[in-house]
Amino acid sequence: MGAEDDRYGPAWDDPVLMLLAAQLRTAHQRISPLPRESRQRLHRQLLAITDLAKRDHELAARRLSAFIDTFIEADDADVDAGPTRS
């Protein structure tokens, strides 16, 4: 084990990758209770980010951060609007 192992990618205990994995799991958990149509669209976006993480974890982390920010902003907007009256 040594320099030869570097060609196989990052170590399993890489803190950056562990953080990215935890954030992806959290994002998946947050979209789970949403209505089916919304959930499917967001799930596809997360799958694309997950796939990207296999090749470029830094870009995947930036895209996940943007996804989470957008998701939180939309969630806050729904809360701020309050219940609608019919």
Contacts in CASP RR format, 6 or more apart in sequence:
PFRMAT RR
TARGET T0000
AUTHOR 0000-0000-0000
METHOD contacts of the structure
MODEL  1
MGAEDDRYGPAWDDPVLMLLAAQLRTAHQRISPLPRESRQRLHRQLLAIT
DLAKRDHELAARRLSAFIDTFIEADDADVDAGPTRS
10 16 0 8 1.000
10 17 0 8 1.000
10 57 0 8 1.000
16 57 0 8 1.000
16 61 0 8 1.000
17 53 0 8 1.000
17 57 0 8 1.000
20 53 0 8 1.000
20 57 0 8 1.000
20 60 0 8 1.000
20 61 0 8 1.000
20 64 0 8 1.000
23 61 0 8 1.000
23 64 0 8 1.000
23 68 0 8 1.000
24 46 0 8 1.000
24 49 0 8 1.000
24 50 0 8 1.000
24 53 0 8 1.000
24 64 0 8 1.000
27 46 0 8 1.000
27 64 0 8 1.000
27 67 0 8 1.000
27 68 0 8 1.000
27 71 0 8 1.000
28 43 0 8 1.000
28 46 0 8 1.000
30 71 0 8 1.000
31 38 0 8 1.000
31 39 0 8 1.000
31 42 0 8 1.000
31 43 0 8 1.000
31 46 0 8 1.000
31 71 0 8 1.000
32 39 0 8 1.000
34 42 0 8 1.000
42 71 0 8 1.000
45 67 0 8 1.000
46 64 0 8 1.000
46 67 0 8 1.000
49 60 0 8 1.000
49 63 0 8 1.000
49 64 0 8 1.000
49 67 0 8 1.000
50 60 0 8 1.000
52 59 0 8 1.000
52 60 0 8 1.000
52 63 0 8 1.000
53 60 0 8 1.000
53 61 0 8 1.000
END
